Amino acid sequence: MDRPSKIAPPAPASEHFAELAASAAKIGCMSFGGPAAQIALMHRTFVEEKKWIDEARYLHALNYCMLLPGPEAQQLATYVGWLLHGVKGGIVAGALFVLPGAIVVFALSWLYAAHGEAPLVESAFYGVRAAVLAFIIEALNRIARRALKRRSDFLIAIAAFVALTLFSLPFPLIILAAALVGVFHAKDVGLGASKTPRPLFAKTLATAVVWAGIWATPVIAAFAVLGQDHVVTRVGVFFSKLALVTFGGAYALLAWLREQAVETEGWLSAAQMIDGLGLAETTPGPLVLVNQFVGFMAGYQTEGGGFFVATLAALMASWCTFAPSFLWIFAGAPYAERLRADPRATGALSAITAAVLGVIASLAFWFAVHVLFRETATAILPWGADLTIPEMTSFDPVATLIAAAAGVALIRYHANAILVVAGALIAGIAISAF
């Protein structure tokens, strides 16, 4: 399985595996600013500086990764590593892209769990929470420019927002419905069919079985040793489900993560969820490292938990978030050329992107209610769905001002994400002091 796919171009003679590993680790340490910034950094490294692959091949890989559930930036790093050095290249590039940030998030999760209620820490996160709302609005603005090209895109985005916010429909159902709309709409586009030879099904099946087994092994082990009701097992099952349905990138994932981890499982509070996203925004690596924070807090705060259980739960959350990416790439990349040229796949991706905009808008609404107001209530809608609404008398003008300032810095001036979060953190401490 260590040999590259036949459709992958051979690695240049001057290319060395150690150099790929060093470059992937460097990207992992420098990849601040979310998926867009990370994809741009990989482009500069792999295409412009190293010239390992050309522009067309890089965009081809990116388009395929955008079709997949899970963290597209890590999948893109894995794809490029696979092109250059087969399976071993994909493993090293994908793992080293994640590892530096995972180590940092783990350390910060422990400090947060142990000292998060200290006055200074709470004051700092008061400002960070407001900045997180600005990050989500900035992502909403960025995706809207890419996604809303036709009238049907607007309608899909609005429908997704209403379905999730007002009707509490399941996230996977919304994405599936959008994909089906895109497939039927694509029939009218008239794109040509792909002429790429179909890869061997037996080889694809064997690869899928092997990597599915690798993905499932820790979850099965936890089930056998700890039992199905243990928090570590539940975290593994939860994030494995999440890995299968979270199309559309990190912010789309957060919508379902927030609903399930906060409201259904009760592993952490709404404020802690926002704080975890703030930690993930300010550290290198994929934004979905927030999953590791959620896993840590679930283990730390469960009855009979603590640091050891939290560590196991954090490791399980990270494994079940990132291991599936290797399955999607190694089993699916040989089909990527066919998918990219297939009008139905193109139509599905376009519709999913529009639906993701509505999902992120729903997430922005939820964050705004919890950040800009000190108290919230739950309204029962006539059709039985729950809607979180603010207590208007608890409006927080200071948090609103910090969020507005962060939003202007990000959207109008394209400020560095780390500087924006640092400014919000300092503002939170200063406001508390006065």
Secondary structure as GFF3:
##gff-version 3
##sequence-region A 1 434
A	DSSP	alpha_helix	17	30	.	.	.	ID=ss1
A	DSSP	alpha_helix	34	42	.	.	.	ID=ss2
A	DSSP	pi_helix	43	49	.	.	.	ID=ss3
A	DSSP	alpha_helix	55	67	.	.	.	ID=ss4
A	DSSP	alpha_helix	72	115	.	.	.	ID=ss5
A	DSSP	alpha_helix	119	147	.	.	.	ID=ss6
A	DSSP	alpha_helix	151	165	.	.	.	ID=ss7
A	DSSP	alpha_helix	171	186	.	.	.	ID=ss8
A	DSSP	alpha_helix	201	226	.	.	.	ID=ss9
A	DSSP	alpha_helix	231	245	.	.	.	ID=ss10
A	DSSP	alpha_helix	250	258	.	.	.	ID=ss11
A	DSSP	pi_helix	259	264	.	.	.	ID=ss12
A	DSSP	alpha_helix	270	281	.	.	.	ID=ss13
A	DSSP	three_ten_helix	287	289	.	.	.	ID=ss14
A	DSSP	alpha_helix	290	301	.	.	.	ID=ss15
A	DSSP	alpha_helix	307	332	.	.	.	ID=ss16
A	DSSP	three_ten_helix	333	335	.	.	.	ID=ss17
A	DSSP	alpha_helix	336	341	.	.	.	ID=ss18
A	DSSP	alpha_helix	343	372	.	.	.	ID=ss19
A	DSSP	beta_strand	376	380	.	.	.	ID=ss20
A	DSSP	beta_strand	386	390	.	.	.	ID=ss21
A	DSSP	three_ten_helix	392	394	.	.	.	ID=ss22
A	DSSP	alpha_helix	397	407	.	.	.	ID=ss23
A	DSSP	pi_helix	408	412	.	.	.	ID=ss24
A	DSSP	alpha_helix	417	433	.	.	.	ID=ss25
###
